[in-house]
C-alpha cells in the first residue's frame, strides 16, 4: 500500500451498508439503500465487495421501509415504489439452459419493468465529450433520468479505493449493479445519487467571473498588456488561462505535438512568481494547461530528481502511468507543487485522450483532491468529462466548438441534459474555434 498524501485519503466510515438493509444468500446479496435505490450483487464464489469503488463512496443510508416475502426458492422485496422478484441463487440474466430472466423489478403504478442487461432505450442520456461532433450532433452516454422511470449503473468492474486513495484492480468477479427507480422524481434521484457517489463540488467565487483563454503565444509583457487593455475598456476579468502549450519549456519542435511541460520558459516568463502576484493584485486568477500523458522530458527542472524514482524509457523520457501511485506521487510533488508555489491557481488538463478514460478520470480525481490539500481554497479544474462521477471534478470543458448558429442553439440542451449525470458546470468556447 503506497502512502499517498493525506489529501488523497478516502473516508471508509460511510462505506458499509446497514445490515438491516441487506438480504443475502450463498451467491447473491441485495441491498435496499432507499425506497427507490437498490444494489444487486451476484457472485458464484459468494465474495462481495464492501470497499469504496471509483464511483461509489457511500452505502451507509438510513434503513428504508420495505417488506420481504421469501421461501427456499424465491425472494420478493416490496417498497412503496417497486417490487423486486428474484429466483434465489441464480444469475440475474439467466443461462443458456434457462434463458428466462431470474430477476425483475416492477415500478409500481406504471407499466415499466426493469431486467438486468436489457437495453434502456428510454433513457434521456447525458452529454459525453464535445458539445458537437463533426457530424453536428450531440454525443450521449446513459444518464439517471428516463421516461421509463428507471436507470441502472454497473459497478462490476470498477477499481477499488484503498484508504490511502490508491486505486487497485477489482479482484472479485461479481455482478454489482445499482438500480435507480425514481420514476418522475428526478430531484430525489439526484439527491440520492450524490449521497451514493459523493456531493457535487462547490466552485470558488472567482470561477463565476469572466474567463479569458486564447490559443496564441503569450509572454510576460503581452499578459500585462492584455490586462491593461481589459482595464482601459472597463471589461472585468477574473481568470486568465495560458492554454497554449508553449508557456513552458519544450526542447522539441512544436510540430511533434509535445504537450508535456511543467517548467516556465525563462525567455517568455523570466519571473512567473512576480507575474502571478501582479495578476492576483488585479483580482485575476491564473490557470495553465498541463498534460502529463506523454511523460516527463529531460528539459524539466526536476527531471533528474524524478528519474531517481521513475524508470526512463529508451528515449530518456519518464513515462506517466496514472494508476501507479509512485508515479502519481512524483508527478504532484516534483511537477505540480512547484507550480503551486509560484501562485498558479488551477490547471487545465488539455487534450487528455478520451480513448483512455481510466487515465483521464485518475487525472481529474487526483488533481482535484490535490488542490484541496491546504484547505485554504476550493479546488477548481478545467477538464474533459471522464463519465464516472464527473460532478465531483468541475469545470468540464466541451471542446473546440463548431462556429455556427447551430452550436449556439445546442448549448441549452447540452447544459440541461448534463444534469442527467449530476453535472452543473460546463465551459463552452462561446467565440467558436473549429471551422
ABEGO torsion letter per residue (X at the ends): XBBBBAAABBBAAAABBBAAABBBBAABBBBBABAABBBBBBBAAGBBBABBBAABABABBBBBBBBBBBBAABBBBBBAABBBBBBBGBBAAEBAABABBABBBBBBGBABBBBBGBBBAABAEBBBBBABBAAGBBBBBBBABBAAGBBBBBAAABBBBBAAGBBBBBABBBBBBBBBBAEABAAAAAAAAAAAAEBBBBBBAAAABBBBBBBBBBBAAAAAAAAAAAAAAGBBBABBBBABAAABBBABBAAAGBABEABBBAAABABAAAAAAAAAAAGBBBBBBBBAAAEBBAABAAAAAAAAABBBBAAGBBBBBAABAAAAAAAAAAAAAAAAAAGBABBBBBGBBAABAAAAAAAAAAAAAAAAAAGABBBBBBBBBAGBGAAABOBBBAEBBBBBAAAAAAAAAAAAAAAAAGBABBBBBAAEABX
